[in-house]
Amino acid sequence: MSLLSGKKILVGVSAGIAAYKTPFLVRLFVKAGAEVKVVMTPSSKDFVTPLTLSTVSKNEVFSAFTIEENDNAIWNNHVELALWADIFVIAPATANTISKMANGICDNLLLATFLSAKCPVYYAPAMDLDMYKHKSTQENFKKLASFETIQIPAGFGELASGLMGEGRMAEPEEMVAFIENDILKKLPLRNKKVLVTAGPTYEAIDPVRFIGNHSSGKMGFEIAQAAANLGAEVILVSGPTHYTTSNKQIKYISVISAQQMYDACHQYFEEIDIAILSAAVADYRPKIVATQKIKKATATLHIELEPTKDILASLGAIKKNQILVGFALETENEVENAKNKLKKKNLNLIVLNSLNDKGAGFKTETNKVTLIDQRGSLKEFDLKTKAEVAKDLLNEIIRFIHE
Protein backbone atom coordinates (compact mmCIF):
# COMPACT_ATOMS: atom_id res chain seq x y z
CA MET A 1 0.00 0.00 0.00
CA SER A 2 1.30 3.43 -0.95
CA LEU A 3 2.02 6.09 1.66
CA LEU A 4 -0.31 8.25 -0.42
CA SER A 5 -3.30 5.99 0.18
CA GLY A 6 -6.12 7.95 1.79
CA LYS A 7 -4.36 11.29 1.28
CA LYS A 8 -6.12 14.33 -0.18
CA ILE A 9 -3.87 15.71 -2.90
CA LEU A 10 -4.39 19.04 -4.62
CA VAL A 11 -2.59 19.31 -7.96
CA GLY A 12 -1.82 22.77 -9.34
CA VAL A 13 -1.22 23.21 -13.07
CA SER A 14 0.49 26.25 -14.59
CA ALA A 15 0.94 27.14 -18.25
CA GLY A 16 3.84 25.08 -19.57
CA ILE A 17 4.13 22.46 -22.28
CA ALA A 18 5.00 19.92 -19.56
CA ALA A 19 1.34 20.07 -18.54
CA TYR A 20 0.79 17.17 -20.94
CA LYS A 21 2.34 14.99 -18.20
CA THR A 22 -0.03 16.16 -15.49
CA PRO A 23 -2.92 13.78 -16.31
CA PHE A 24 -0.48 10.87 -15.91
CA LEU A 25 0.60 12.26 -12.54
CA VAL A 26 -3.00 12.61 -11.40
CA ARG A 27 -3.70 9.06 -12.55
CA LEU A 28 -0.79 7.72 -10.50
CA PHE A 29 -2.02 9.52 -7.39
CA VAL A 30 -5.49 8.03 -7.87
CA LYS A 31 -4.04 4.54 -8.38
CA ALA A 32 -2.06 5.00 -5.15
CA GLY A 33 -5.37 5.45 -3.32
CA ALA A 34 -5.38 9.24 -3.00
CA GLU A 35 -8.31 11.57 -3.56
CA VAL A 36 -7.25 14.21 -6.08
CA LYS A 37 -8.53 17.66 -6.98
CA VAL A 38 -6.99 19.95 -9.59
CA VAL A 39 -6.65 23.74 -9.71
CA MET A 40 -5.38 25.35 -12.93
CA THR A 41 -4.17 28.74 -14.02
CA PRO A 42 -6.36 30.14 -16.83
CA SER A 43 -3.52 29.94 -19.38
CA SER A 44 -2.73 26.31 -18.52
CA LYS A 45 -5.96 25.31 -20.26
CA ASP A 46 -4.15 26.02 -23.55
CA PHE A 47 -1.92 23.02 -22.81
CA VAL A 48 -4.22 20.49 -21.13
CA THR A 49 -8.00 20.52 -20.88
CA PRO A 50 -10.01 20.64 -17.65
CA LEU A 51 -12.11 17.80 -19.07
CA THR A 52 -9.07 15.53 -19.23
CA LEU A 53 -8.02 16.34 -15.67
CA SER A 54 -11.58 16.05 -14.39
CA THR A 55 -11.90 12.62 -15.97
CA VAL A 56 -8.68 11.20 -14.50
CA SER A 57 -9.16 12.83 -11.09
CA LYS A 58 -12.88 11.99 -10.89
CA ASN A 59 -13.45 15.46 -9.46
CA GLU A 60 -14.39 18.93 -10.65
CA VAL A 61 -11.46 21.03 -11.86
CA PHE A 62 -11.08 24.62 -10.63
CA SER A 63 -9.54 27.46 -12.65
CA ALA A 64 -11.32 30.69 -11.72
CA PHE A 65 -12.46 32.45 -8.56
CA THR A 66 -16.07 32.40 -9.74
CA ILE A 67 -18.15 30.41 -12.18
CA GLU A 68 -21.50 31.31 -13.70
CA GLU A 69 -24.31 28.86 -12.98
CA ASN A 70 -27.97 29.62 -13.71
CA ASP A 71 -27.19 33.34 -13.94
CA ASN A 72 -25.58 33.21 -10.50
CA ALA A 73 -21.90 33.63 -9.69
CA ILE A 74 -20.56 30.77 -7.56
CA TRP A 75 -17.33 31.36 -5.65
CA ASN A 76 -14.56 28.77 -5.73
CA ASN A 77 -13.23 29.18 -2.20
CA HIS A 78 -9.43 29.03 -2.39
CA VAL A 79 -9.15 28.82 1.41
CA GLU A 80 -11.37 25.73 1.54
CA LEU A 81 -9.36 24.14 -1.28
CA ALA A 82 -6.10 24.80 0.55
CA LEU A 83 -7.37 23.49 3.89
CA TRP A 84 -8.86 20.41 2.21
CA ALA A 85 -5.48 19.23 0.98
CA ASP A 86 -3.03 17.01 2.84
CA ILE A 87 -0.50 17.59 0.06
CA PHE A 88 -0.31 20.31 -2.61
CA VAL A 89 1.71 19.54 -5.77
CA ILE A 90 2.26 22.20 -8.44
CA ALA A 91 3.30 20.50 -11.66
CA PRO A 92 4.32 22.02 -13.93
CA ALA A 93 5.59 25.06 -12.09
CA THR A 94 6.67 27.55 -14.74
CA ALA A 95 9.23 30.33 -14.21
CA ASN A 96 6.34 32.81 -14.13
CA THR A 97 4.37 30.90 -11.49
CA ILE A 98 7.51 30.23 -9.41
CA SER A 99 8.34 33.95 -9.45
CA LYS A 100 4.84 34.82 -8.27
CA MET A 101 4.93 32.13 -5.56
CA ALA A 102 8.26 33.45 -4.28
CA ASN A 103 7.10 37.05 -4.20
CA GLY A 104 3.56 36.69 -2.90
CA ILE A 105 1.81 37.71 -6.10
CA CYS A 106 -1.75 36.43 -6.07
CA ASP A 107 -3.43 37.04 -9.42
CA ASN A 108 -5.14 33.67 -10.02
CA LEU A 109 -6.87 30.90 -8.12
CA LEU A 110 -3.83 28.62 -8.01
CA LEU A 111 -1.64 31.30 -6.41
CA ALA A 112 -4.34 32.31 -3.94
CA THR A 113 -4.63 28.66 -2.93
CA PHE A 114 -0.85 28.38 -2.57
CA LEU A 115 -0.77 31.37 -0.22
CA SER A 116 -3.53 29.78 1.88
CA ALA A 117 -1.96 26.33 2.09
CA LYS A 118 -1.12 24.86 5.51
CA CYS A 119 -0.07 21.45 4.14
CA PRO A 120 3.30 20.49 2.59
CA VAL A 121 3.67 22.08 -0.86
CA TYR A 122 5.77 20.48 -3.59
CA TYR A 123 6.55 22.10 -6.92
CA ALA A 124 8.10 20.67 -10.08
CA PRO A 125 9.96 23.31 -12.13
CA ALA A 126 9.44 23.17 -15.90
CA MET A 127 11.17 25.68 -18.14
CA ASP A 128 13.90 26.12 -20.70
CA LEU A 129 17.57 25.90 -19.81
CA ASP A 130 18.38 29.64 -19.81
CA MET A 131 15.28 30.44 -17.77
CA TYR A 132 16.18 27.73 -15.28
CA LYS A 133 19.77 29.02 -14.94
CA HIS A 134 18.80 32.69 -14.68
CA LYS A 135 19.84 34.32 -11.42
CA SER A 136 16.30 35.50 -10.69
CA THR A 137 14.98 31.94 -11.00
CA GLN A 138 17.73 30.60 -8.75
CA GLU A 139 16.93 33.29 -6.19
CA ASN A 140 13.27 32.34 -6.35
CA PHE A 141 14.21 28.72 -5.66
CA LYS A 142 16.06 29.90 -2.53
CA LYS A 143 13.10 31.99 -1.42
CA LEU A 144 10.70 29.09 -1.79
CA ALA A 145 13.06 26.83 0.14
CA SER A 146 13.03 29.40 2.96
CA PHE A 147 9.21 29.10 2.96
CA GLU A 148 9.63 25.29 3.32
CA THR A 149 8.15 24.82 -0.14
CA ILE A 150 9.71 21.60 -1.45
CA GLN A 151 11.20 21.41 -4.91
CA ILE A 152 10.95 18.23 -6.96
CA PRO A 153 14.20 18.57 -8.91
CA ALA A 154 14.01 19.14 -12.63
CA GLY A 155 15.69 16.60 -14.85
CA PHE A 156 18.34 16.91 -17.54
CA GLY A 157 17.18 16.25 -21.07
CA GLU A 158 15.81 17.59 -24.30
CA LEU A 159 13.71 20.71 -23.80
CA ALA A 160 10.88 22.21 -25.85
CA SER A 161 13.37 24.62 -27.47
CA GLY A 162 15.44 21.70 -28.69
CA LEU A 163 18.26 22.50 -26.26
CA MET A 164 19.66 19.89 -23.89
CA GLY A 165 19.97 20.75 -20.23
CA GLU A 166 18.24 21.24 -16.89
CA GLY A 167 14.68 22.44 -16.70
CA ARG A 168 12.81 19.36 -17.89
CA MET A 169 9.96 18.56 -15.49
CA ALA A 170 10.42 15.29 -13.61
CA GLU A 171 8.47 12.31 -14.94
CA PRO A 172 5.21 11.47 -13.11
CA GLU A 173 6.67 8.26 -11.65
CA GLU A 174 9.67 10.20 -10.38
CA MET A 175 7.44 12.79 -8.73
CA VAL A 176 5.37 10.18 -6.94
CA ALA A 177 8.52 8.40 -5.72
CA PHE A 178 10.05 11.70 -4.57
CA ILE A 179 6.96 12.66 -2.56
CA GLU A 180 6.66 9.20 -0.99
CA ASN A 181 10.34 9.20 -0.02
CA ASP A 182 10.07 12.71 1.40
CA ILE A 183 7.05 11.71 3.50
CA LEU A 184 8.78 8.52 4.63
CA LYS A 185 11.96 10.19 5.86
CA LYS A 186 9.93 12.60 8.01
CA LEU A 187 7.78 9.94 9.67
CA PRO A 188 8.27 9.43 13.43
CA LEU A 189 8.97 5.67 13.19
CA ARG A 190 11.39 5.96 10.28
CA ASN A 191 14.30 3.49 10.76
CA LYS A 192 12.41 1.68 13.53
CA LYS A 193 11.59 -2.03 13.39
CA VAL A 194 8.27 -3.06 14.91
CA LEU A 195 7.14 -6.60 15.70
CA VAL A 196 3.37 -7.13 15.85
CA THR A 197 1.47 -10.31 16.64
CA ALA A 198 -2.13 -10.80 15.57
CA GLY A 199 -5.01 -13.26 15.52
CA PRO A 200 -5.61 -16.48 17.42
CA THR A 201 -3.52 -19.60 17.64
CA TYR A 202 -4.93 -23.04 16.92
CA GLU A 203 -3.74 -25.92 19.08
CA ALA A 204 -4.30 -29.27 17.41
CA ILE A 205 -6.33 -32.02 19.08
CA ASP A 206 -6.12 -34.32 16.09
CA PRO A 207 -5.64 -33.74 12.34
CA VAL A 208 -9.08 -32.08 12.00
CA ARG A 209 -9.87 -30.49 15.38
CA PHE A 210 -8.23 -27.77 17.42
CA ILE A 211 -8.53 -25.55 20.47
CA GLY A 212 -8.84 -21.89 19.47
CA ASN A 213 -10.60 -18.63 20.21
CA HIS A 214 -12.72 -16.00 18.49
CA SER A 215 -9.96 -13.51 17.66
CA SER A 216 -10.24 -12.23 14.07
CA GLY A 217 -6.78 -10.63 13.95
CA LYS A 218 -8.14 -7.24 12.89
CA MET A 219 -6.63 -5.30 15.79
CA GLY A 220 -3.13 -6.62 15.07
CA PHE A 221 -3.41 -5.94 11.35
CA GLU A 222 -4.54 -2.37 12.04
CA ILE A 223 -1.57 -1.86 14.38
CA ALA A 224 0.81 -3.20 11.75
CA GLN A 225 -0.69 -0.89 9.13
CA ALA A 226 -0.56 2.14 11.45
CA ALA A 227 3.10 1.44 12.28
CA ALA A 228 3.97 1.10 8.59
CA ASN A 229 2.15 4.37 7.85
CA LEU A 230 4.39 6.04 10.42
CA GLY A 231 7.50 4.81 8.62
CA ALA A 232 8.32 1.63 10.53
CA GLU A 233 9.56 -1.59 9.04
CA VAL A 234 7.03 -4.07 10.39
CA ILE A 235 7.22 -7.79 11.04
CA LEU A 236 3.66 -9.10 11.42
CA VAL A 237 3.32 -12.58 12.90
CA SER A 238 -0.27 -13.74 12.62
CA GLY A 239 -2.24 -16.80 13.50
CA PRO A 240 -5.05 -18.06 11.23
CA THR A 241 -7.12 -15.15 9.88
CA HIS A 242 -8.76 -14.03 6.66
CA TYR A 243 -6.98 -10.66 6.79
CA THR A 244 -4.07 -10.02 4.42
CA THR A 245 -1.69 -7.16 3.72
CA SER A 246 -0.01 -5.91 0.57
CA ASN A 247 2.00 -3.15 2.25
CA LYS A 248 5.65 -3.40 1.23
CA GLN A 249 6.68 -2.10 4.65
CA ILE A 250 5.13 -5.16 6.32
CA LYS A 251 6.80 -8.57 6.36
CA TYR A 252 3.99 -11.05 6.93
CA ILE A 253 4.66 -14.36 8.71
CA SER A 254 1.78 -16.82 8.98
CA VAL A 255 1.72 -19.26 11.88
CA ILE A 256 -0.83 -21.63 13.38
CA SER A 257 0.20 -22.70 16.86
CA ALA A 258 1.46 -20.87 19.95
CA GLN A 259 4.80 -22.63 19.61
CA GLN A 260 5.21 -21.38 16.03
CA MET A 261 4.36 -17.84 17.13
CA TYR A 262 6.82 -18.15 20.03
CA ASP A 263 9.59 -19.28 17.66
CA ALA A 264 8.89 -16.47 15.16
CA CYS A 265 8.86 -13.79 17.85
CA HIS A 266 12.12 -14.98 19.34
CA GLN A 267 13.70 -15.19 15.91
CA TYR A 268 13.21 -11.46 15.32
CA PHE A 269 13.04 -9.94 18.81
CA GLU A 270 16.74 -9.09 19.10
CA GLU A 271 16.67 -6.86 16.00
CA ILE A 272 13.46 -4.94 16.68
CA ASP A 273 12.84 -1.66 18.53
CA ILE A 274 9.18 -2.09 19.47
CA ALA A 275 7.13 -5.25 20.03
CA ILE A 276 3.34 -5.04 20.21
CA LEU A 277 1.82 -8.40 21.07
CA SER A 278 -1.90 -8.19 20.36
CA ALA A 279 -2.44 -11.85 19.41
CA ALA A 280 -4.86 -13.94 21.44
CA VAL A 281 -2.47 -16.82 22.08
CA ALA A 282 -3.93 -20.04 23.45
CA ASP A 283 -2.95 -20.56 27.10
CA TYR A 284 -3.24 -24.34 26.84
CA ARG A 285 -2.73 -27.06 24.26
CA PRO A 286 -3.45 -30.79 24.24
CA LYS A 287 -0.62 -32.68 25.88
CA ILE A 288 -0.96 -35.46 23.33
CA VAL A 289 -2.06 -34.78 19.75
CA ALA A 290 -3.80 -37.73 18.12
CA THR A 291 -2.27 -38.71 14.79
CA GLN A 292 -5.65 -39.90 13.47
CA LYS A 293 -9.08 -38.35 13.71
CA ILE A 294 -10.68 -39.15 17.06
CA LYS A 295 -13.91 -41.04 16.42
CA LYS A 296 -17.07 -39.85 18.07
CA ALA A 297 -18.16 -42.07 20.93
CA THR A 298 -20.98 -42.02 23.47
CA ALA A 299 -18.50 -41.88 26.31
CA THR A 300 -17.13 -38.55 27.55
CA LEU A 301 -13.94 -37.42 25.84
CA HIS A 302 -11.13 -36.31 28.12
CA ILE A 303 -8.26 -34.20 26.77
CA GLU A 304 -5.33 -33.50 29.03
CA LEU A 305 -4.01 -29.98 28.52
CA GLU A 306 -0.64 -28.42 29.24
CA PRO A 307 0.35 -24.74 29.30
CA THR A 308 1.74 -23.15 26.16
CA LYS A 309 4.88 -21.04 26.42
CA ASP A 310 4.17 -17.49 27.53
CA ILE A 311 5.48 -15.42 24.61
CA LEU A 312 5.03 -12.05 26.29
CA ALA A 313 6.73 -13.07 29.54
CA SER A 314 9.60 -14.75 27.68
CA LEU A 315 10.30 -11.56 25.70
CA GLY A 316 9.99 -9.44 28.83
CA ALA A 317 12.65 -11.61 30.48
CA ILE A 318 15.21 -10.99 27.72
CA LYS A 319 14.38 -7.47 26.53
CA LYS A 320 17.12 -4.87 26.58
CA ASN A 321 16.23 -1.55 25.00
CA GLN A 322 13.08 -2.75 23.24
CA ILE A 323 9.71 -1.24 24.05
CA LEU A 324 7.38 -4.13 24.85
CA VAL A 325 3.61 -3.71 24.69
CA GLY A 326 1.05 -6.32 25.70
CA PHE A 327 -2.73 -6.65 25.64
CA ALA A 328 -5.02 -7.65 28.48
CA LEU A 329 -8.57 -8.78 27.74
CA GLU A 330 -10.33 -8.87 31.10
CA THR A 331 -13.82 -9.53 32.46
CA GLU A 332 -13.31 -8.61 36.14
CA ASN A 333 -10.91 -6.54 38.23
CA GLU A 334 -9.73 -5.21 34.88
CA VAL A 335 -7.28 -2.48 35.90
CA GLU A 336 -5.77 -4.45 38.78
CA ASN A 337 -5.25 -7.54 36.62
CA ALA A 338 -3.76 -5.49 33.79
CA LYS A 339 -1.32 -3.72 36.11
CA ASN A 340 -0.23 -7.07 37.59
CA LYS A 341 0.34 -8.45 34.09
CA LEU A 342 2.36 -5.38 33.08
CA LYS A 343 4.65 -5.70 36.10
CA LYS A 344 4.95 -9.50 36.07
CA LYS A 345 5.88 -9.64 32.38
CA ASN A 346 8.19 -6.61 32.42
CA LEU A 347 6.19 -4.54 29.94
CA ASN A 348 6.48 -0.84 29.12
CA LEU A 349 2.82 -0.48 28.24
CA ILE A 350 -0.30 -2.60 28.38
CA VAL A 351 -3.54 -2.17 26.45
CA LEU A 352 -6.57 -3.08 28.53
CA ASN A 353 -9.88 -3.90 26.97
CA SER A 354 -12.85 -5.37 28.77
CA LEU A 355 -15.46 -7.75 27.46
CA ASN A 356 -17.86 -5.79 29.66
CA ASP A 357 -17.59 -2.83 27.27
CA LYS A 358 -20.08 -2.99 24.41
CA GLY A 359 -18.31 -2.88 21.04
CA ALA A 360 -14.97 -4.11 22.40
CA GLY A 361 -13.26 -7.47 22.08
CA PHE A 362 -13.27 -10.14 19.39
CA LYS A 363 -14.90 -9.97 15.95
CA THR A 364 -15.89 -6.31 16.15
CA GLU A 365 -14.95 -3.32 14.03
CA THR A 366 -14.46 -1.25 17.17
CA ASN A 367 -12.57 -1.37 20.43
CA LYS A 368 -12.52 0.55 23.71
CA VAL A 369 -9.18 0.56 25.46
CA THR A 370 -7.32 1.91 28.44
CA LEU A 371 -3.54 2.32 28.15
CA ILE A 372 -1.46 1.75 31.26
CA ASP A 373 2.26 2.52 31.31
CA GLN A 374 4.98 1.12 33.54
CA ARG A 375 4.56 3.99 36.02
CA GLY A 376 0.93 3.04 36.51
CA SER A 377 -0.50 6.02 34.62
CA LEU A 378 -3.87 5.34 32.97
CA LYS A 379 -5.25 6.87 29.78
CA GLU A 380 -8.78 5.94 28.80
CA PHE A 381 -10.13 6.23 25.26
CA ASP A 382 -13.68 6.28 23.99
CA LEU A 383 -15.09 3.56 21.76
CA LYS A 384 -13.38 3.90 18.37
CA THR A 385 -12.71 1.90 15.24
CA LYS A 386 -9.78 -0.47 15.57
CA ALA A 387 -7.89 1.61 13.00
CA GLU A 388 -8.28 4.66 15.24
CA VAL A 389 -7.28 2.65 18.31
CA ALA A 390 -4.14 1.54 16.50
CA LYS A 391 -3.23 5.17 15.74
CA ASP A 392 -3.82 6.17 19.37
CA LEU A 393 -1.60 3.33 20.56
CA LEU A 394 1.24 4.21 18.19
CA ASN A 395 1.04 7.88 19.17
CA GLU A 396 1.38 6.91 22.83
CA ILE A 397 4.38 4.72 22.02
CA ILE A 398 6.01 7.60 20.10
CA ARG A 399 5.39 9.90 23.06
CA PHE A 400 6.91 7.25 25.35
CA ILE A 401 10.03 7.07 23.13
CA HIS A 402 10.59 10.82 23.32
CA GLU A 403 10.06 11.20 27.07
C-alpha positions in Angstrom: 0.0 0.0 0.0 1.3 3.4 -1.0 2.0 6.1 1.7 -0.3 8.3 -0.4 -3.3 6.0 0.2 -6.1 8.0 1.8 -4.4 11.3 1.3 -6.1 14.3 -0.2 -3.9 15.7 -2.9 -4.4 19.0 -4.6 -2.6 19.3 -8.0 -1.8 22.8 -9.3 -1.2 23.2 -13.1 0.5 26.3 -14.6 0.9 27.1 -18.2 3.8 25.1 -19.6 4.1 22.5 -22.3 5.0 19.9 -19.6 1.3 20.1 -18.5 0.8 17.2 -20.9 2.3 15.0 -18.2 0.0 16.2 -15.5 -2.9 13.8 -16.3 -0.5 10.9 -15.9 0.6 12.3 -12.5 -3.0 12.6 -11.4 -3.7 9.1 -12.6 -0.8 7.7 -10.5 -2.0 9.5 -7.4 -5.5 8.0 -7.9 -4.0 4.5 -8.4 -2.1 5.0 -5.2 -5.4 5.4 -3.3 -5.4 9.2 -3.0 -8.3 11.6 -3.6 -7.2 14.2 -6.1 -8.5 17.7 -7.0 -7.0 20.0 -9.6 -6.6 23.7 -9.7 -5.4 25.3 -12.9 -4.2 28.7 -14.0 -6.4 30.1 -16.8 -3.5 29.9 -19.4 -2.7 26.3 -18.5 -6.0 25.3 -20.3 -4.1 26.0 -23.6 -1.9 23.0 -22.8 -4.2 20.5 -21.1 -8.0 20.5 -20.9 -10.0 20.6 -17.7 -12.1 17.8 -19.1 -9.1 15.5 -19.2 -8.0 16.3 -15.7 -11.6 16.1 -14.4 -11.9 12.6 -16.0 -8.7 11.2 -14.5 -9.2 12.8 -11.1 -12.9 12.0 -10.9 -13.5 15.5 -9.5 -14.4 18.9 -10.7 -11.5 21.0 -11.9 -11.1 24.6 -10.6 -9.5 27.5 -12.6 -11.3 30.7 -11.7 -12.5 32.5 -8.6 -16.1 32.4 -9.7 -18.2 30.4 -12.2 -21.5 31.3 -13.7 -24.3 28.9 -13.0 -28.0 29.6 -13.7 -27.2 33.3 -13.9 -25.6 33.2 -10.5 -21.9 33.6 -9.7 -20.6 30.8 -7.6 -17.3 31.4 -5.7 -14.6 28.8 -5.7 -13.2 29.2 -2.2 -9.4 29.0 -2.4 -9.2 28.8 1.4 -11.4 25.7 1.5 -9.4 24.1 -1.3 -6.1 24.8 0.5 -7.4 23.5 3.9 -8.9 20.4 2.2 -5.5 19.2 1.0 -3.0 17.0 2.8 -0.5 17.6 0.1 -0.3 20.3 -2.6 1.7 19.5 -5.8 2.3 22.2 -8.4 3.3 20.5 -11.7 4.3 22.0 -13.9 5.6 25.1 -12.1 6.7 27.6 -14.7 9.2 30.3 -14.2 6.3 32.8 -14.1 4.4 30.9 -11.5 7.5 30.2 -9.4 8.3 33.9 -9.5 4.8 34.8 -8.3 4.9 32.1 -5.6 8.3 33.4 -4.3 7.1 37.0 -4.2 3.6 36.7 -2.9 1.8 37.7 -6.1 -1.7 36.4 -6.1 -3.4 37.0 -9.4 -5.1 33.7 -10.0 -6.9 30.9 -8.1 -3.8 28.6 -8.0 -1.6 31.3 -6.4 -4.3 32.3 -3.9 -4.6 28.7 -2.9 -0.8 28.4 -2.6 -0.8 31.4 -0.2 -3.5 29.8 1.9 -2.0 26.3 2.1 -1.1 24.9 5.5 -0.1 21.5 4.1 3.3 20.5 2.6 3.7 22.1 -0.9 5.8 20.5 -3.6 6.6 22.1 -6.9 8.1 20.7 -10.1 10.0 23.3 -12.1 9.4 23.2 -15.9 11.2 25.7 -18.1 13.9 26.1 -20.7 17.6 25.9 -19.8 18.4 29.6 -19.8 15.3 30.4 -17.8 16.2 27.7 -15.3 19.8 29.0 -14.9 18.8 32.7 -14.7 19.8 34.3 -11.4 16.3 35.5 -10.7 15.0 31.9 -11.0 17.7 30.6 -8.7 16.9 33.3 -6.2 13.3 32.3 -6.3 14.2 28.7 -5.7 16.1 29.9 -2.5 13.1 32.0 -1.4 10.7 29.1 -1.8 13.1 26.8 0.1 13.0 29.4 3.0 9.2 29.1 3.0 9.6 25.3 3.3 8.2 24.8 -0.1 9.7 21.6 -1.4 11.2 21.4 -4.9 11.0 18.2 -7.0 14.2 18.6 -8.9 14.0 19.1 -12.6 15.7 16.6 -14.9 18.3 16.9 -17.5 17.2 16.2 -21.1 15.8 17.6 -24.3 13.7 20.7 -23.8 10.9 22.2 -25.8 13.4 24.6 -27.5 15.4 21.7 -28.7 18.3 22.5 -26.3 19.7 19.9 -23.9 20.0 20.7 -20.2 18.2 21.2 -16.9 14.7 22.4 -16.7 12.8 19.4 -17.9 10.0 18.6 -15.5 10.4 15.3 -13.6 8.5 12.3 -14.9 5.2 11.5 -13.1 6.7 8.3 -11.6 9.7 10.2 -10.4 7.4 12.8 -8.7 5.4 10.2 -6.9 8.5 8.4 -5.7 10.0 11.7 -4.6 7.0 12.7 -2.6 6.7 9.2 -1.0 10.3 9.2 0.0 10.1 12.7 1.4 7.1 11.7 3.5 8.8 8.5 4.6 12.0 10.2 5.9 9.9 12.6 8.0 7.8 9.9 9.7 8.3 9.4 13.4 9.0 5.7 13.2 11.4 6.0 10.3 14.3 3.5 10.8 12.4 1.7 13.5 11.6 -2.0 13.4 8.3 -3.1 14.9 7.1 -6.6 15.7 3.4 -7.1 15.8 1.5 -10.3 16.6 -2.1 -10.8 15.6 -5.0 -13.3 15.5 -5.6 -16.5 17.4 -3.5 -19.6 17.6 -4.9 -23.0 16.9 -3.7 -25.9 19.1 -4.3 -29.3 17.4 -6.3 -32.0 19.1 -6.1 -34.3 16.1 -5.6 -33.7 12.3 -9.1 -32.1 12.0 -9.9 -30.5 15.4 -8.2 -27.8 17.4 -8.5 -25.5 20.5 -8.8 -21.9 19.5 -10.6 -18.6 20.2 -12.7 -16.0 18.5 -10.0 -13.5 17.7 -10.2 -12.2 14.1 -6.8 -10.6 14.0 -8.1 -7.2 12.9 -6.6 -5.3 15.8 -3.1 -6.6 15.1 -3.4 -5.9 11.4 -4.5 -2.4 12.0 -1.6 -1.9 14.4 0.8 -3.2 11.7 -0.7 -0.9 9.1 -0.6 2.1 11.4 3.1 1.4 12.3 4.0 1.1 8.6 2.1 4.4 7.8 4.4 6.0 10.4 7.5 4.8 8.6 8.3 1.6 10.5 9.6 -1.6 9.0 7.0 -4.1 10.4 7.2 -7.8 11.0 3.7 -9.1 11.4 3.3 -12.6 12.9 -0.3 -13.7 12.6 -2.2 -16.8 13.5 -5.1 -18.1 11.2 -7.1 -15.1 9.9 -8.8 -14.0 6.7 -7.0 -10.7 6.8 -4.1 -10.0 4.4 -1.7 -7.2 3.7 0.0 -5.9 0.6 2.0 -3.1 2.2 5.6 -3.4 1.2 6.7 -2.1 4.7 5.1 -5.2 6.3 6.8 -8.6 6.4 4.0 -11.1 6.9 4.7 -14.4 8.7 1.8 -16.8 9.0 1.7 -19.3 11.9 -0.8 -21.6 13.4 0.2 -22.7 16.9 1.5 -20.9 19.9 4.8 -22.6 19.6 5.2 -21.4 16.0 4.4 -17.8 17.1 6.8 -18.1 20.0 9.6 -19.3 17.7 8.9 -16.5 15.2 8.9 -13.8 17.9 12.1 -15.0 19.3 13.7 -15.2 15.9 13.2 -11.5 15.3 13.0 -9.9 18.8 16.7 -9.1 19.1 16.7 -6.9 16.0 13.5 -4.9 16.7 12.8 -1.7 18.5 9.2 -2.1 19.5 7.1 -5.2 20.0 3.3 -5.0 20.2 1.8 -8.4 21.1 -1.9 -8.2 20.4 -2.4 -11.8 19.4 -4.9 -13.9 21.4 -2.5 -16.8 22.1 -3.9 -20.0 23.5 -3.0 -20.6 27.1 -3.2 -24.3 26.8 -2.7 -27.1 24.3 -3.4 -30.8 24.2 -0.6 -32.7 25.9 -1.0 -35.5 23.3 -2.1 -34.8 19.8 -3.8 -37.7 18.1 -2.3 -38.7 14.8 -5.6 -39.9 13.5 -9.1 -38.3 13.7 -10.7 -39.1 17.1 -13.9 -41.0 16.4 -17.1 -39.9 18.1 -18.2 -42.1 20.9 -21.0 -42.0 23.5 -18.5 -41.9 26.3 -17.1 -38.5 27.5 -13.9 -37.4 25.8 -11.1 -36.3 28.1 -8.3 -34.2 26.8 -5.3 -33.5 29.0 -4.0 -30.0 28.5 -0.6 -28.4 29.2 0.3 -24.7 29.3 1.7 -23.2 26.2 4.9 -21.0 26.4 4.2 -17.5 27.5 5.5 -15.4 24.6 5.0 -12.0 26.3 6.7 -13.1 29.5 9.6 -14.8 27.7 10.3 -11.6 25.7 10.0 -9.4 28.8 12.7 -11.6 30.5 15.2 -11.0 27.7 14.4 -7.5 26.5 17.1 -4.9 26.6 16.2 -1.5 25.0 13.1 -2.7 23.2 9.7 -1.2 24.1 7.4 -4.1 24.9 3.6 -3.7 24.7 1.1 -6.3 25.7 -2.7 -6.7 25.6 -5.0 -7.7 28.5 -8.6 -8.8 27.7 -10.3 -8.9 31.1 -13.8 -9.5 32.5 -13.3 -8.6 36.1 -10.9 -6.5 38.2 -9.7 -5.2 34.9 -7.3 -2.5 35.9 -5.8 -4.4 38.8 -5.2 -7.5 36.6 -3.8 -5.5 33.8 -1.3 -3.7 36.1 -0.2 -7.1 37.6 0.3 -8.4 34.1 2.4 -5.4 33.1 4.6 -5.7 36.1 5.0 -9.5 36.1 5.9 -9.6 32.4 8.2 -6.6 32.4 6.2 -4.5 29.9 6.5 -0.8 29.1 2.8 -0.5 28.2 -0.3 -2.6 28.4 -3.5 -2.2 26.4 -6.6 -3.1 28.5 -9.9 -3.9 27.0 -12.8 -5.4 28.8 -15.5 -7.8 27.5 -17.9 -5.8 29.7 -17.6 -2.8 27.3 -20.1 -3.0 24.4 -18.3 -2.9 21.0 -15.0 -4.1 22.4 -13.3 -7.5 22.1 -13.3 -10.1 19.4 -14.9 -10.0 16.0 -15.9 -6.3 16.2 -14.9 -3.3 14.0 -14.5 -1.2 17.2 -12.6 -1.4 20.4 -12.5 0.5 23.7 -9.2 0.6 25.5 -7.3 1.9 28.4 -3.5 2.3 28.1 -1.5 1.8 31.3 2.3 2.5 31.3 5.0 1.1 33.5 4.6 4.0 36.0 0.9 3.0 36.5 -0.5 6.0 34.6 -3.9 5.3 33.0 -5.2 6.9 29.8 -8.8 5.9 28.8 -10.1 6.2 25.3 -13.7 6.3 24.0 -15.1 3.6 21.8 -13.4 3.9 18.4 -12.7 1.9 15.2 -9.8 -0.5 15.6 -7.9 1.6 13.0 -8.3 4.7 15.2 -7.3 2.6 18.3 -4.1 1.5 16.5 -3.2 5.2 15.7 -3.8 6.2 19.4 -1.6 3.3 20.6 1.2 4.2 18.2 1.0 7.9 19.2 1.4 6.9 22.8 4.4 4.7 22.0 6.0 7.6 20.1 5.4 9.9 23.1 6.9 7.2 25.3 10.0 7.1 23.1 10.6 10.8 23.3 10.1 11.2 27.1 
